[in-house]
Amino acid sequence: MGLLEPSHIILIVLALLLFFGGKKIPELMKGLGKGMKEFKDAQNGESGSTPTNNTTTNTTTGTDEKPRV
């Protein structure tokens, strides 16, 4: 008899559904995933202050040149 048998996992999932409700669980999992990612990034020494919006301004010259990337 193992610690987490399939019947135990089903009971845990049902208890979570009753406690939090079906709409709240995806939000909780999203937050958990974000926290795990930040933890892994901190372990790897990456800074958490990387910009998430990488927009650049392109000036038009009047010709049909493509902007350099």
Phi and psi in degrees as GROMACS dihedral restraints (atoms count N, CA, C in turn):
[ dihedral_restraints ]
;  ai    aj    ak    al  type     phi  dphi    fc
    3     4     5     6     1   -82.7    20    10
    4     5     6     7     1   170.3    20    10
    6     7     8     9     1   -69.7    20    10
    7     8     9    10     1   -45.2    20    10
    9    10    11    12     1  -120.4    20    10
   10    11    12    13     1    91.1    20    10
   12    13    14    15     1   -85.8    20    10
   13    14    15    16     1   163.8    20    10
   15    16    17    18     1   -55.9    20    10
   16    17    18    19     1   -35.8    20    10
   18    19    20    21     1   -67.2    20    10
   19    20    21    22     1   -34.4    20    10
   21    22    23    24     1   -67.1    20    10
   22    23    24    25     1   -41.1    20    10
   24    25    26    27     1   -64.4    20    10
   25    26    27    28     1   -40.8    20    10
   27    28    29    30     1   -62.5    20    10
   28    29    30    31     1   -42.3    20    10
   30    31    32    33     1   -64.4    20    10
   31    32    33    34     1   -39.0    20    10
   33    34    35    36     1   -65.4    20    10
   34    35    36    37     1   -43.5    20    10
   36    37    38    39     1   -63.3    20    10
   37    38    39    40     1   -43.4    20    10
   39    40    41    42     1   -63.2    20    10
   40    41    42    43     1   -39.6    20    10
   42    43    44    45     1   -64.5    20    10
   43    44    45    46     1   -40.6    20    10
   45    46    47    48     1   -64.3    20    10
   46    47    48    49     1   -40.3    20    10
   48    49    50    51     1   -62.8    20    10
   49    50    51    52     1   -40.7    20    10
   51    52    53    54     1   -68.9    20    10
   52    53    54    55     1   -38.7    20    10
   54    55    56    57     1   -73.4    20    10
   55    56    57    58     1   -47.0    20    10
   57    58    59    60     1   -99.6    20    10
   58    59    60    61     1   -28.5    20    10
   60    61    62    63     1    90.6    20    10
   61    62    63    64     1   156.9    20    10
   63    64    65    66     1   -68.3    20    10
   64    65    66    67     1   -27.3    20    10
   66    67    68    69     1   -82.6    20    10
   67    68    69    70     1   -25.1    20    10
   69    70    71    72     1   -85.0    20    10
   70    71    72    73     1   -25.9    20    10
   72    73    74    75     1   -62.7    20    10
   73    74    75    76     1   -44.9    20    10
   75    76    77    78     1   -59.3    20    10
   76    77    78    79     1   -36.2    20    10
   78    79    80    81     1   -65.4    20    10
   79    80    81    82     1   -40.4    20    10
   81    82    83    84     1   -64.8    20    10
   82    83    84    85     1   -40.9    20    10
   84    85    86    87     1   -67.5    20    10
   85    86    87    88     1   -36.7    20    10
   87    88    89    90     1   -63.4    20    10
   88    89    90    91     1   -44.0    20    10
   90    91    92    93     1   -64.5    20    10
   91    92    93    94     1   -38.4    20    10
   93    94    95    96     1   -65.3    20    10
   94    95    96    97     1   -42.6    20    10
   96    97    98    99     1   -63.4    20    10
   97    98    99   100     1   -41.1    20    10
   99   100   101   102     1   -62.5    20    10
  100   101   102   103     1   -43.9    20    10
  102   103   104   105     1   -63.3    20    10
  103   104   105   106     1   -40.8    20    10
  105   106   107   108     1   -65.2    20    10
  106   107   108   109     1   -39.7    20    10
  108   109   110   111     1   -64.1    20    10
  109   110   111   112     1   -44.2    20    10
  111   112   113   114     1   -63.8    20    10
  112   113   114   115     1   -37.6    20    10
  114   115   116   117     1   -64.8    20    10
  115   116   117   118     1   -44.7    20    10
  117   118   119   120     1   -63.6    20    10
  118   119   120   121     1   -41.1    20    10
  120   121   122   123     1   -63.0    20    10
  121   122   123   124     1   -38.9    20    10
  123   124   125   126     1   -67.7    20    10
  124   125   126   127     1   -36.2    20    10
  126   127   128   129     1   -66.2    20    10
  127   128   129   130     1   -36.4    20    10
  129   130   131   132     1   -80.2    20    10
  130   131   132   133     1    -5.7    20    10
  132   133   134   135     1    85.4    20    10
  133   134   135   136     1     9.8    20    10
  135   136   137   138     1   -77.4    20    10
  136   137   138   139     1   144.9    20    10
  138   139   140   141     1   -80.8    20    10
  139   140   141   142     1   146.0    20    10
  141   142   143   144     1   -87.6    20    10
  142   143   144   145     1     3.0    20    10
  144   145   146   147     1  -101.3    20    10
  145   146   147   148     1    29.7    20    10
  147   148   149   150     1   -75.0    20    10
  148   149   150   151     1   137.5    20    10
  150   151   152   153     1   -69.6    20    10
  151   152   153   154     1   138.2    20    10
  153   154   155   156     1   -93.6    20    10
  154   155   156   157     1   -15.7    20    10
  156   157   158   159     1  -109.0    20    10
  157   158   159   160     1   101.7    20    10
  159   160   161   162     1  -103.1    20    10
  160   161   162   163     1    68.5    20    10
  162   163   164   165     1   -99.1    20    10
  163   164   165   166     1   144.2    20    10
  165   166   167   168     1  -124.2    20    10
  166   167   168   169     1   154.4    20    10
  168   169   170   171     1   -98.2    20    10
  169   170   171   172     1   132.4    20    10
  171   172   173   174     1  -109.2    20    10
  172   173   174   175     1   135.1    20    10
  174   175   176   177     1  -102.0    20    10
  175   176   177   178     1   140.9    20    10
  177   178   179   180     1   -93.1    20    10
  178   179   180   181     1   140.5    20    10
  180   181   182   183     1  -108.3    20    10
  181   182   183   184     1    -0.9    20    10
  183   184   185   186     1    91.8    20    10
  184   185   186   187     1    -5.9    20    10
  186   187   188   189     1  -109.4    20    10
  187   188   189   190     1   173.4    20    10
  189   190   191   192     1   -95.1    20    10
  190   191   192   193     1    39.8    20    10
  192   193   194   195     1   -79.3    20    10
  193   194   195   196     1   143.8    20    10
  195   196   197   198     1   -86.0    20    10
  196   197   198   199     1   142.0    20    10
  198   199   200   201     1   -67.4    20    10
  199   200   201   202     1   143.3    20    10
  201   202   203   204     1   -76.2    20    10
  202   203   204   205     1   139.8    20    10
